[in-house]
């Protein structure tokens, strides 16, 4: 399904959360589609099942998945209006941060580089 970077500074569970979020947002994993079981995914990725469970709990807390007792974890239906609201709020925050960086004297080229690195990381590259 995906690879983990064992040398990354990000914890493995966070890498899992980020990868699943990306797959869900890009609609690679469809609404109400079942995720692999904790045991199965742990075996495939050769990581501790507790790590998978922690990632699933985090995804559930953030509203990306839901669990059905005895059945497993499934992708939550996403509401585009909610996404649009969050996007607008995040855009406002990003603008504030960019302004602050500009006031502190960071060069435009460096800001552009930071944005490109973030996009690359979001697409699954190692933007670090």
Phi and psi in radians as a Rosetta constraint file:
Dihedral C 1 N 2 CA 2 C 2 CIRCULARHARMONIC -2.850 0.35
Dihedral N 2 CA 2 C 2 N 3 CIRCULARHARMONIC 2.948 0.35
Dihedral C 2 N 3 CA 3 C 3 CIRCULARHARMONIC -1.950 0.35
Dihedral N 3 CA 3 C 3 N 4 CIRCULARHARMONIC 2.654 0.35
Dihedral C 3 N 4 CA 4 C 4 CIRCULARHARMONIC -1.898 0.35
Dihedral N 4 CA 4 C 4 N 5 CIRCULARHARMONIC 2.548 0.35
Dihedral C 4 N 5 CA 5 C 5 CIRCULARHARMONIC -1.722 0.35
Dihedral N 5 CA 5 C 5 N 6 CIRCULARHARMONIC 1.761 0.35
Dihedral C 5 N 6 CA 6 C 6 CIRCULARHARMONIC -1.220 0.35
Dihedral N 6 CA 6 C 6 N 7 CIRCULARHARMONIC -0.269 0.35
Dihedral C 6 N 7 CA 7 C 7 CIRCULARHARMONIC -1.633 0.35
Dihedral N 7 CA 7 C 7 N 8 CIRCULARHARMONIC -0.072 0.35
Dihedral C 7 N 8 CA 8 C 8 CIRCULARHARMONIC -1.171 0.35
Dihedral N 8 CA 8 C 8 N 9 CIRCULARHARMONIC 2.680 0.35
Dihedral C 8 N 9 CA 9 C 9 CIRCULARHARMONIC -1.330 0.35
Dihedral N 9 CA 9 C 9 N 10 CIRCULARHARMONIC -0.357 0.35
Dihedral C 9 N 10 CA 10 C 10 CIRCULARHARMONIC -1.272 0.35
Dihedral N 10 CA 10 C 10 N 11 CIRCULARHARMONIC 2.382 0.35
Dihedral C 10 N 11 CA 11 C 11 CIRCULARHARMONIC -1.063 0.35
Dihedral N 11 CA 11 C 11 N 12 CIRCULARHARMONIC 2.685 0.35
Dihedral C 11 N 12 CA 12 C 12 CIRCULARHARMONIC -1.036 0.35
Dihedral N 12 CA 12 C 12 N 13 CIRCULARHARMONIC -0.738 0.35
Dihedral C 12 N 13 CA 13 C 13 CIRCULARHARMONIC -1.086 0.35
Dihedral N 13 CA 13 C 13 N 14 CIRCULARHARMONIC -0.636 0.35
Dihedral C 13 N 14 CA 14 C 14 CIRCULARHARMONIC -1.209 0.35
Dihedral N 14 CA 14 C 14 N 15 CIRCULARHARMONIC -0.652 0.35
Dihedral C 14 N 15 CA 15 C 15 CIRCULARHARMONIC -1.074 0.35
Dihedral N 15 CA 15 C 15 N 16 CIRCULARHARMONIC -0.730 0.35
Dihedral C 15 N 16 CA 16 C 16 CIRCULARHARMONIC -1.082 0.35
Dihedral N 16 CA 16 C 16 N 17 CIRCULARHARMONIC -0.802 0.35
Dihedral C 16 N 17 CA 17 C 17 CIRCULARHARMONIC -1.014 0.35
Dihedral N 17 CA 17 C 17 N 18 CIRCULARHARMONIC -0.837 0.35
Dihedral C 17 N 18 CA 18 C 18 CIRCULARHARMONIC -1.098 0.35
Dihedral N 18 CA 18 C 18 N 19 CIRCULARHARMONIC -0.736 0.35
Dihedral C 18 N 19 CA 19 C 19 CIRCULARHARMONIC -1.142 0.35
Dihedral N 19 CA 19 C 19 N 20 CIRCULARHARMONIC -0.791 0.35
Dihedral C 19 N 20 CA 20 C 20 CIRCULARHARMONIC -1.119 0.35
Dihedral N 20 CA 20 C 20 N 21 CIRCULARHARMONIC -0.742 0.35
Dihedral C 20 N 21 CA 21 C 21 CIRCULARHARMONIC -1.031 0.35
Dihedral N 21 CA 21 C 21 N 22 CIRCULARHARMONIC -0.769 0.35
Dihedral C 21 N 22 CA 22 C 22 CIRCULARHARMONIC -1.070 0.35
Dihedral N 22 CA 22 C 22 N 23 CIRCULARHARMONIC -0.789 0.35
Dihedral C 22 N 23 CA 23 C 23 CIRCULARHARMONIC -1.133 0.35
Dihedral N 23 CA 23 C 23 N 24 CIRCULARHARMONIC -0.645 0.35
Dihedral C 23 N 24 CA 24 C 24 CIRCULARHARMONIC -1.246 0.35
Dihedral N 24 CA 24 C 24 N 25 CIRCULARHARMONIC -0.804 0.35
Dihedral C 24 N 25 CA 25 C 25 CIRCULARHARMONIC -1.113 0.35
Dihedral N 25 CA 25 C 25 N 26 CIRCULARHARMONIC -0.679 0.35
Dihedral C 25 N 26 CA 26 C 26 CIRCULARHARMONIC -1.399 0.35
Dihedral N 26 CA 26 C 26 N 27 CIRCULARHARMONIC 0.045 0.35
Dihedral C 26 N 27 CA 27 C 27 CIRCULARHARMONIC 1.127 0.35
Dihedral N 27 CA 27 C 27 N 28 CIRCULARHARMONIC 0.417 0.35
Dihedral C 27 N 28 CA 28 C 28 CIRCULARHARMONIC -1.244 0.35
Dihedral N 28 CA 28 C 28 N 29 CIRCULARHARMONIC -0.711 0.35
Dihedral C 28 N 29 CA 29 C 29 CIRCULARHARMONIC -1.781 0.35
Dihedral N 29 CA 29 C 29 N 30 CIRCULARHARMONIC 2.099 0.35
Dihedral C 29 N 30 CA 30 C 30 CIRCULARHARMONIC -1.434 0.35
Dihedral N 30 CA 30 C 30 N 31 CIRCULARHARMONIC 2.810 0.35
Dihedral C 30 N 31 CA 31 C 31 CIRCULARHARMONIC -0.978 0.35
Dihedral N 31 CA 31 C 31 N 32 CIRCULARHARMONIC 2.382 0.35
Dihedral C 31 N 32 CA 32 C 32 CIRCULARHARMONIC 1.177 0.35
Dihedral N 32 CA 32 C 32 N 33 CIRCULARHARMONIC 0.136 0.35
Dihedral C 32 N 33 CA 33 C 33 CIRCULARHARMONIC -1.319 0.35
Dihedral N 33 CA 33 C 33 N 34 CIRCULARHARMONIC 2.446 0.35
Dihedral C 33 N 34 CA 34 C 34 CIRCULARHARMONIC -1.390 0.35
Dihedral N 34 CA 34 C 34 N 35 CIRCULARHARMONIC 2.384 0.35
Dihedral C 34 N 35 CA 35 C 35 CIRCULARHARMONIC -1.462 0.35
Dihedral N 35 CA 35 C 35 N 36 CIRCULARHARMONIC 2.777 0.35
Dihedral C 35 N 36 CA 36 C 36 CIRCULARHARMONIC -1.045 0.35
Dihedral N 36 CA 36 C 36 N 37 CIRCULARHARMONIC 2.611 0.35
Dihedral C 36 N 37 CA 37 C 37 CIRCULARHARMONIC -1.124 0.35
Dihedral N 37 CA 37 C 37 N 38 CIRCULARHARMONIC 2.760 0.35
Dihedral C 37 N 38 CA 38 C 38 CIRCULARHARMONIC -0.996 0.35
Dihedral N 38 CA 38 C 38 N 39 CIRCULARHARMONIC -0.824 0.35
Dihedral C 38 N 39 CA 39 C 39 CIRCULARHARMONIC -1.087 0.35
Dihedral N 39 CA 39 C 39 N 40 CIRCULARHARMONIC -0.817 0.35
Dihedral C 39 N 40 CA 40 C 40 CIRCULARHARMONIC -1.082 0.35
Dihedral N 40 CA 40 C 40 N 41 CIRCULARHARMONIC -0.834 0.35
Dihedral C 40 N 41 CA 41 C 41 CIRCULARHARMONIC -1.145 0.35
Dihedral N 41 CA 41 C 41 N 42 CIRCULARHARMONIC -0.670 0.35
Dihedral C 41 N 42 CA 42 C 42 CIRCULARHARMONIC -1.074 0.35
Dihedral N 42 CA 42 C 42 N 43 CIRCULARHARMONIC -0.707 0.35
Dihedral C 42 N 43 CA 43 C 43 CIRCULARHARMONIC -1.191 0.35
Dihedral N 43 CA 43 C 43 N 44 CIRCULARHARMONIC -0.749 0.35
Dihedral C 43 N 44 CA 44 C 44 CIRCULARHARMONIC -1.095 0.35
Dihedral N 44 CA 44 C 44 N 45 CIRCULARHARMONIC -0.732 0.35
Dihedral C 44 N 45 CA 45 C 45 CIRCULARHARMONIC -1.627 0.35
Dihedral N 45 CA 45 C 45 N 46 CIRCULARHARMONIC -0.073 0.35
Dihedral C 45 N 46 CA 46 C 46 CIRCULARHARMONIC 0.875 0.35
Dihedral N 46 CA 46 C 46 N 47 CIRCULARHARMONIC 0.941 0.35
Dihedral C 46 N 47 CA 47 C 47 CIRCULARHARMONIC -2.228 0.35
Dihedral N 47 CA 47 C 47 N 48 CIRCULARHARMONIC 2.878 0.35
Dihedral C 47 N 48 CA 48 C 48 CIRCULARHARMONIC -1.125 0.35
Dihedral N 48 CA 48 C 48 N 49 CIRCULARHARMONIC 2.346 0.35
Dihedral C 48 N 49 CA 49 C 49 CIRCULARHARMONIC -0.979 0.35
Dihedral N 49 CA 49 C 49 N 50 CIRCULARHARMONIC -0.542 0.35
Dihedral C 49 N 50 CA 50 C 50 CIRCULARHARMONIC -1.088 0.35
Dihedral N 50 CA 50 C 50 N 51 CIRCULARHARMONIC -0.561 0.35
Dihedral C 50 N 51 CA 51 C 51 CIRCULARHARMONIC -1.163 0.35
Dihedral N 51 CA 51 C 51 N 52 CIRCULARHARMONIC -0.761 0.35
Dihedral C 51 N 52 CA 52 C 52 CIRCULARHARMONIC -1.102 0.35
Dihedral N 52 CA 52 C 52 N 53 CIRCULARHARMONIC -0.782 0.35
Dihedral C 52 N 53 CA 53 C 53 CIRCULARHARMONIC -1.058 0.35
Dihedral N 53 CA 53 C 53 N 54 CIRCULARHARMONIC -0.712 0.35
Dihedral C 53 N 54 CA 54 C 54 CIRCULARHARMONIC -1.106 0.35
Dihedral N 54 CA 54 C 54 N 55 CIRCULARHARMONIC -0.744 0.35
Dihedral C 54 N 55 CA 55 C 55 CIRCULARHARMONIC -1.097 0.35
Dihedral N 55 CA 55 C 55 N 56 CIRCULARHARMONIC -0.773 0.35
Dihedral C 55 N 56 CA 56 C 56 CIRCULARHARMONIC -1.098 0.35
Dihedral N 56 CA 56 C 56 N 57 CIRCULARHARMONIC -0.703 0.35
Dihedral C 56 N 57 CA 57 C 57 CIRCULARHARMONIC -1.072 0.35
Dihedral N 57 CA 57 C 57 N 58 CIRCULARHARMONIC -0.750 0.35
Dihedral C 57 N 58 CA 58 C 58 CIRCULARHARMONIC -1.125 0.35
Dihedral N 58 CA 58 C 58 N 59 CIRCULARHARMONIC -0.747 0.35
Dihedral C 58 N 59 CA 59 C 59 CIRCULARHARMONIC -1.101 0.35
Dihedral N 59 CA 59 C 59 N 60 CIRCULARHARMONIC -0.656 0.35
Dihedral C 59 N 60 CA 60 C 60 CIRCULARHARMONIC -1.196 0.35
Dihedral N 60 CA 60 C 60 N 61 CIRCULARHARMONIC -0.720 0.35
Dihedral C 60 N 61 CA 61 C 61 CIRCULARHARMONIC -1.059 0.35
Dihedral N 61 CA 61 C 61 N 62 CIRCULARHARMONIC -0.670 0.35
Dihedral C 61 N 62 CA 62 C 62 CIRCULARHARMONIC -1.416 0.35
Dihedral N 62 CA 62 C 62 N 63 CIRCULARHARMONIC -0.103 0.35
Dihedral C 62 N 63 CA 63 C 63 CIRCULARHARMONIC 1.538 0.35
Dihedral N 63 CA 63 C 63 N 64 CIRCULARHARMONIC 0.202 0.35
Dihedral C 63 N 64 CA 64 C 64 CIRCULARHARMONIC -1.459 0.35
Dihedral N 64 CA 64 C 64 N 65 CIRCULARHARMONIC -0.493 0.35
Dihedral C 64 N 65 CA 65 C 65 CIRCULARHARMONIC -2.368 0.35
Dihedral N 65 CA 65 C 65 N 66 CIRCULARHARMONIC 2.884 0.35
Dihedral C 65 N 66 CA 66 C 66 CIRCULARHARMONIC -2.378 0.35
Dihedral N 66 CA 66 C 66 N 67 CIRCULARHARMONIC 2.712 0.35
Dihedral C 66 N 67 CA 67 C 67 CIRCULARHARMONIC -1.953 0.35
Dihedral N 67 CA 67 C 67 N 68 CIRCULARHARMONIC 2.512 0.35
Dihedral C 67 N 68 CA 68 C 68 CIRCULARHARMONIC -2.076 0.35
Dihedral N 68 CA 68 C 68 N 69 CIRCULARHARMONIC 2.077 0.35
Dihedral C 68 N 69 CA 69 C 69 CIRCULARHARMONIC -0.976 0.35
Dihedral N 69 CA 69 C 69 N 70 CIRCULARHARMONIC 2.217 0.35
Dihedral C 69 N 70 CA 70 C 70 CIRCULARHARMONIC 1.433 0.35
Dihedral N 70 CA 70 C 70 N 71 CIRCULARHARMONIC -0.127 0.35
Dihedral C 70 N 71 CA 71 C 71 CIRCULARHARMONIC -1.974 0.35
Dihedral N 71 CA 71 C 71 N 72 CIRCULARHARMONIC -0.666 0.35
Dihedral C 71 N 72 CA 72 C 72 CIRCULARHARMONIC 2.237 0.35
Dihedral N 72 CA 72 C 72 N 73 CIRCULARHARMONIC -2.840 0.35
Dihedral C 72 N 73 CA 73 C 73 CIRCULARHARMONIC -1.918 0.35
Dihedral N 73 CA 73 C 73 N 74 CIRCULARHARMONIC 2.480 0.35
Dihedral C 73 N 74 CA 74 C 74 CIRCULARHARMONIC -2.336 0.35
Dihedral N 74 CA 74 C 74 N 75 CIRCULARHARMONIC 2.718 0.35
Dihedral C 74 N 75 CA 75 C 75 CIRCULARHARMONIC -1.286 0.35
Dihedral N 75 CA 75 C 75 N 76 CIRCULARHARMONIC 2.261 0.35
Dihedral C 75 N 76 CA 76 C 76 CIRCULARHARMONIC -1.258 0.35
Dihedral N 76 CA 76 C 76 N 77 CIRCULARHARMONIC 2.575 0.35
Dihedral C 76 N 77 CA 77 C 77 CIRCULARHARMONIC -1.177 0.35
Dihedral N 77 CA 77 C 77 N 78 CIRCULARHARMONIC 2.281 0.35
Dihedral C 77 N 78 CA 78 C 78 CIRCULARHARMONIC -1.680 0.35
Dihedral N 78 CA 78 C 78 N 79 CIRCULARHARMONIC 2.461 0.35
Dihedral C 78 N 79 CA 79 C 79 CIRCULARHARMONIC -1.847 0.35
Dihedral N 79 CA 79 C 79 N 80 CIRCULARHARMONIC 2.039 0.35
Dihedral C 79 N 80 CA 80 C 80 CIRCULARHARMONIC -1.038 0.35
Dihedral N 80 CA 80 C 80 N 81 CIRCULARHARMONIC -0.584 0.35
Dihedral C 80 N 81 CA 81 C 81 CIRCULARHARMONIC -1.054 0.35
Dihedral N 81 CA 81 C 81 N 82 CIRCULARHARMONIC -0.755 0.35
Dihedral C 81 N 82 CA 82 C 82 CIRCULARHARMONIC -1.067 0.35
Dihedral N 82 CA 82 C 82 N 83 CIRCULARHARMONIC -0.769 0.35
Dihedral C 82 N 83 CA 83 C 83 CIRCULARHARMONIC -1.071 0.35
Dihedral N 83 CA 83 C 83 N 84 CIRCULARHARMONIC -0.753 0.35
Dihedral C 83 N 84 CA 84 C 84 CIRCULARHARMONIC -1.104 0.35
Dihedral N 84 CA 84 C 84 N 85 CIRCULARHARMONIC -0.688 0.35
Dihedral C 84 N 85 CA 85 C 85 CIRCULARHARMONIC -1.109 0.35
Dihedral N 85 CA 85 C 85 N 86 CIRCULARHARMONIC -0.794 0.35
Dihedral C 85 N 86 CA 86 C 86 CIRCULARHARMONIC -1.102 0.35
Dihedral N 86 CA 86 C 86 N 87 CIRCULARHARMONIC -0.729 0.35
Dihedral C 86 N 87 CA 87 C 87 CIRCULARHARMONIC -1.046 0.35
Dihedral N 87 CA 87 C 87 N 88 CIRCULARHARMONIC -0.784 0.35
Dihedral C 87 N 88 CA 88 C 88 CIRCULARHARMONIC -1.111 0.35
Dihedral N 88 CA 88 C 88 N 89 CIRCULARHARMONIC -0.722 0.35
Dihedral C 88 N 89 CA 89 C 89 CIRCULARHARMONIC -1.110 0.35
Dihedral N 89 CA 89 C 89 N 90 CIRCULARHARMONIC -0.733 0.35
Dihedral C 89 N 90 CA 90 C 90 CIRCULARHARMONIC -1.191 0.35
Dihedral N 90 CA 90 C 90 N 91 CIRCULARHARMONIC -0.638 0.35
Dihedral C 90 N 91 CA 91 C 91 CIRCULARHARMONIC -1.046 0.35
Dihedral N 91 CA 91 C 91 N 92 CIRCULARHARMONIC -0.747 0.35
Dihedral C 91 N 92 CA 92 C 92 CIRCULARHARMONIC -1.075 0.35
Dihedral N 92 CA 92 C 92 N 93 CIRCULARHARMONIC -0.769 0.35
Dihedral C 92 N 93 CA 93 C 93 CIRCULARHARMONIC -1.115 0.35
Dihedral N 93 CA 93 C 93 N 94 CIRCULARHARMONIC -0.750 0.35
Dihedral C 93 N 94 CA 94 C 94 CIRCULARHARMONIC -1.092 0.35
Dihedral N 94 CA 94 C 94 N 95 CIRCULARHARMONIC -0.737 0.35
Dihedral C 94 N 95 CA 95 C 95 CIRCULARHARMONIC -1.043 0.35
Dihedral N 95 CA 95 C 95 N 96 CIRCULARHARMONIC -0.752 0.35
Dihedral C 95 N 96 CA 96 C 96 CIRCULARHARMONIC -1.054 0.35
Dihedral N 96 CA 96 C 96 N 97 CIRCULARHARMONIC -0.798 0.35
Dihedral C 96 N 97 CA 97 C 97 CIRCULARHARMONIC -1.139 0.35
Dihedral N 97 CA 97 C 97 N 98 CIRCULARHARMONIC -0.711 0.35
Dihedral C 97 N 98 CA 98 C 98 CIRCULARHARMONIC -1.108 0.35
Dihedral N 98 CA 98 C 98 N 99 CIRCULARHARMONIC -0.719 0.35
Dihedral C 98 N 99 CA 99 C 99 CIRCULARHARMONIC -1.068 0.35
Dihedral N 99 CA 99 C 99 N 100 CIRCULARHARMONIC -0.782 0.35
Dihedral C 99 N 100 CA 100 C 100 CIRCULARHARMONIC -1.059 0.35
Dihedral N 100 CA 100 C 100 N 101 CIRCULARHARMONIC -0.776 0.35
Dihedral C 100 N 101 CA 101 C 101 CIRCULARHARMONIC -1.104 0.35
Dihedral N 101 CA 101 C 101 N 102 CIRCULARHARMONIC -0.704 0.35
Dihedral C 101 N 102 CA 102 C 102 CIRCULARHARMONIC -1.110 0.35
Dihedral N 102 CA 102 C 102 N 103 CIRCULARHARMONIC -0.734 0.35
Dihedral C 102 N 103 CA 103 C 103 CIRCULARHARMONIC -1.103 0.35
Dihedral N 103 CA 103 C 103 N 104 CIRCULARHARMONIC -0.550 0.35
Dihedral C 103 N 104 CA 104 C 104 CIRCULARHARMONIC -1.410 0.35
Dihedral N 104 CA 104 C 104 N 105 CIRCULARHARMONIC -0.076 0.35
Dihedral C 104 N 105 CA 105 C 105 CIRCULARHARMONIC 1.702 0.35
Dihedral N 105 CA 105 C 105 N 106 CIRCULARHARMONIC 0.215 0.35
Dihedral C 105 N 106 CA 106 C 106 CIRCULARHARMONIC -1.240 0.35
Dihedral N 106 CA 106 C 106 N 107 CIRCULARHARMONIC 2.441 0.35
Dihedral C 106 N 107 CA 107 C 107 CIRCULARHARMONIC -1.258 0.35
Dihedral N 107 CA 107 C 107 N 108 CIRCULARHARMONIC 2.610 0.35
Dihedral C 107 N 108 CA 108 C 108 CIRCULARHARMONIC -1.009 0.35
Dihedral N 108 CA 108 C 108 N 109 CIRCULARHARMONIC -0.692 0.35
Dihedral C 108 N 109 CA 109 C 109 CIRCULARHARMONIC -1.069 0.35
Dihedral N 109 CA 109 C 109 N 110 CIRCULARHARMONIC -0.654 0.35
Dihedral C 109 N 110 CA 110 C 110 CIRCULARHARMONIC -1.219 0.35
Dihedral N 110 CA 110 C 110 N 111 CIRCULARHARMONIC -0.657 0.35
Dihedral C 110 N 111 CA 111 C 111 CIRCULARHARMONIC -1.085 0.35
Dihedral N 111 CA 111 C 111 N 112 CIRCULARHARMONIC -0.788 0.35
Dihedral C 111 N 112 CA 112 C 112 CIRCULARHARMONIC -1.077 0.35
Dihedral N 112 CA 112 C 112 N 113 CIRCULARHARMONIC -0.723 0.35
Dihedral C 112 N 113 CA 113 C 113 CIRCULARHARMONIC -1.080 0.35
Dihedral N 113 CA 113 C 113 N 114 CIRCULARHARMONIC -0.733 0.35
Dihedral C 113 N 114 CA 114 C 114 CIRCULARHARMONIC -1.066 0.35
Dihedral N 114 CA 114 C 114 N 115 CIRCULARHARMONIC -0.743 0.35
Dihedral C 114 N 115 CA 115 C 115 CIRCULARHARMONIC -1.117 0.35
Dihedral N 115 CA 115 C 115 N 116 CIRCULARHARMONIC -0.783 0.35
Dihedral C 115 N 116 CA 116 C 116 CIRCULARHARMONIC -1.087 0.35
Dihedral N 116 CA 116 C 116 N 117 CIRCULARHARMONIC -0.704 0.35
Dihedral C 116 N 117 CA 117 C 117 CIRCULARHARMONIC -1.101 0.35
Dihedral N 117 CA 117 C 117 N 118 CIRCULARHARMONIC -0.715 0.35
Dihedral C 117 N 118 CA 118 C 118 CIRCULARHARMONIC -1.135 0.35
Dihedral N 118 CA 118 C 118 N 119 CIRCULARHARMONIC -0.721 0.35
Dihedral C 118 N 119 CA 119 C 119 CIRCULARHARMONIC -1.123 0.35
Dihedral N 119 CA 119 C 119 N 120 CIRCULARHARMONIC -0.764 0.35
Dihedral C 119 N 120 CA 120 C 120 CIRCULARHARMONIC -1.065 0.35
Dihedral N 120 CA 120 C 120 N 121 CIRCULARHARMONIC -0.744 0.35
Dihedral C 120 N 121 CA 121 C 121 CIRCULARHARMONIC -1.140 0.35
Dihedral N 121 CA 121 C 121 N 122 CIRCULARHARMONIC -0.694 0.35
Dihedral C 121 N 122 CA 122 C 122 CIRCULARHARMONIC -1.153 0.35
Dihedral N 122 CA 122 C 122 N 123 CIRCULARHARMONIC -0.508 0.35
Dihedral C 122 N 123 CA 123 C 123 CIRCULARHARMONIC -1.482 0.35
Dihedral N 123 CA 123 C 123 N 124 CIRCULARHARMONIC 0.024 0.35
Dihedral C 123 N 124 CA 124 C 124 CIRCULARHARMONIC 1.812 0.35
Dihedral N 124 CA 124 C 124 N 125 CIRCULARHARMONIC -0.010 0.35
Dihedral C 124 N 125 CA 125 C 125 CIRCULARHARMONIC -1.413 0.35
Dihedral N 125 CA 125 C 125 N 126 CIRCULARHARMONIC 3.105 0.35
Dihedral C 125 N 126 CA 126 C 126 CIRCULARHARMONIC -1.821 0.35
Dihedral N 126 CA 126 C 126 N 127 CIRCULARHARMONIC 1.506 0.35
Dihedral C 126 N 127 CA 127 C 127 CIRCULARHARMONIC -1.229 0.35
Dihedral N 127 CA 127 C 127 N 128 CIRCULARHARMONIC 0.313 0.35
